[in-house]
Amino acid sequence: MVHVRPATTDDIAAAADLFARAFEHDPVWVALMPRTRHRARTIRWIMHADLAGPGPRPLDVAVDENGRVVGALRWSAPRIEQGPTPWWRRQAARIGWALGNLLGGSLGRGLQQERAVRAHRPREPHWYLQDVAADPERQGQGIGSALLRYRLAQIDQAGAPAALEATTTGSARLYARHGFVTVATVNLLPGAQSQVMLRPAADRAENAQLSATAEAVGDGPA
């Protein structure tokens, strides 16, 4: 049994480490860094840099009975039309410089992939679920579903649609059980094929049925 809650500052390092271990062999990350022996370390640094900003954390965590982080979900709320803070501008420049040095020519392909995915996202304000991951040692124990139920309940309460990118067939099956539908396939990176998936805003009765179905079916690889 796990408990899902919003992340605090104290959770950032553990969540970054979990994402690194979970995504070390993800097809998109492998395509971006095919030869590096430090892929996990790079992912950890990127995640930590992205999550360590001031203000509320765009992150939910699943913790076990001992308080250990065993799952994490990164999200972006519907965009508010205001410029980035000076901190975020500095952080974006820092991450961009580091990625350019680490990824070399792969960075351009990664940006093309991101633009292709973004082209299929809703034009209306929507939530974007950036990453969902479970501890590799706890795969198939319902952690991914618990994280999705927690965040989607709040998204549904707001009456908003949601979107995400599924980078494996297993994760796509998990998301489909929670109401996401594939609207496009993007395969610009060698060895990687991503599915852009959308979940329309639904009424409460429909959402309750989706949650009940997902819980009855069980969890996937996340």
N, C-alpha and C positions, 0 to 999 in steps of 0.2 A: 504494500500500500504506500502511495506517495501523496504528498501534499503539494499543491501548486499555489504559488503566490508571486506577487511582483518582486523583482530582484532588488536588492539593496547594494550599496557600494561594496559591502563585504563579500558579495557573491560574484563580483566581476571576474576575478582571477580564476575561480573554479569553473565558471561558465566558459571563459575563453579556452581553458585547458580542455574542457569537455568537447567543445566545437572542434578543436584541433584534432583530437583523437577520433571523433566521429567522422570527420570529413577528410582525413588524410588520404583515403582511397576513393573519394568521391570522383566520378568521371570528369566533372568540370575542373576541379582542382588539379587532377592528374594531367588534364590537357593543358592547363596553364603552366604547370611546373612538372613536366614529364621526367626530368633527369635529376632534380634536386633531391638531396638526401635530407634536407631540412624543411620539407613541406609542412610537417606538423608544427614546427617552431614558427614558420612564417604565418600560418593560419592563426596560431595563438596570438602572435603580435598584432596582426590586423584586427582580430576580434577585440582584443583588449583596448587597442587604440580607439576603436569605434565606440565602445561601450563606456569608456572612462570619462565622458563629458559631464559637465554640470547639469543639474536639473533631474527630473524624473527619468528613470531608466526605461528605454524601450525594450524591455526584456522581462520575460516570466521564467521562473525556475521551478522545477519539480525536485523536492527534497525527500529523502527517505526518513525512516524513524529515528535515525541518528543525526539528522540535520544536514546530511551530505547531499550536495547537488548532483542529481543523477539524470537530469534532463533540462533543456533550455529552449526557449522560443524567442527569437528576435522579431520585432514587428515595427512597422511604421504606421502611425495614425494618418487619417486623411490630412492632406497638406493644408496648412493655413498660409494664406498669401502674405508672407512676411519674409524679409531677407534673413539669411543665416547670421548668427551671432559672430562676433570677431573670433571667439574660441573655435567655432566650427569651421570658419574659413582657414584658420591656422592649421587645424587638425586635418582638414581635407588636403591642404597643400603638403603636409607632412606625409600622410598616407600615400598620396599620389607620387611623391618623390621616391618613397621606399619601394612602391610597387614597380615603378619604372626601372629601378636598379635590380630588383629581384626577378622580374618576369621578362625583361628585355622585350623582344619582338612579340611575345605572347600577350603583352598588355594590350596591344591593338586589337587582337582577336577577342580578348576578354571584353573590351569596350564595345566591340561590334555585337557580341552576344548579349550584353546588357541592353543595348539599344534595340535589338530585335525583340527581346522579351518585353521591354517597355512599350513597344509599338502595339502590343496586343492587350495591354492592360486597359481597364475602363477609363474613359475620359472624365467620367464623373468622380467626385471625391470618393476614395475607397481606402480600406486598410490593405496593407501589403505585409504578408508573413514572409520575412526574409529567410529565416533558417529555423528548422525544427530538428532537434537532435536528442538522442538518448545515449547514455553511457554505453559504449560497445559491449560491456559485460552484462548489460541489463536489457539487451534487445528483446523485443517480443513480449515484454511484461506490461504493456499498456501505458507506458510513460508518454509516448508520442500522442496517443489518444487523449490522455489526461490533460496534457498541455493544450491541445487543440480545443477540447471542450471548454476549458477555462477561458481562453481568449475569445473563442467564437461566441460564447454566451454574452460577453460584453459588446462584441461587434453587433450581434443581433439586437441587443437592447437599444443600440444606437440606430438600428434600422439601416445599416450600411452594407454594401457589397465588400467582398474581399478577393484578393488575388495572390498567387504565389507561383513559383517555378519549381517543378518537380524534376530532379536530376537523375532519378532512378525509377524503374518500373515499380519497385516495392513501395517507394514513397508516394508515387502516383496512386497506387491502390489505397493506401492509407488515407490520402486526402479525399479520394472519391467517396470513401465511406462517410466522410463528414460533409458531403454535399458539394464538393468541388467538381467541376466539369472541364475537361480539356478543350481548349479553344484553338490551340496552335501548337506546332512542334518546331523547335529551333535546334538545328544541328550544325552550327557554324564551327564548332570546336572538334578536332579529331578525336574520335572515340567517345564522344559525349552527345547525348540527345536529350534535350530538355522539353518538358511539356509545360506550356503556360496554362494555368488552371484558374478558373473564376468560380466564385460562389456568390450568387445574387442575393441581395437583401430579401429575406423571407419573413413571413409572419411567424408569430410565436408558436402556433400549433405545428407548422411545418418544421421549424427548428427543433422542437421537442422530439418530433418523430425521427429526425436525422440523428440527434444525439442518442436516442434510445437504440436505434439501429446500429450505430457505430459501436456502442458499448456492448451490444449483444454479439456482434460479429467478432470483436476483439481487435487487438492491435497488430500493426504491421512491423516492419523492420525498425522504425523509429520509436 
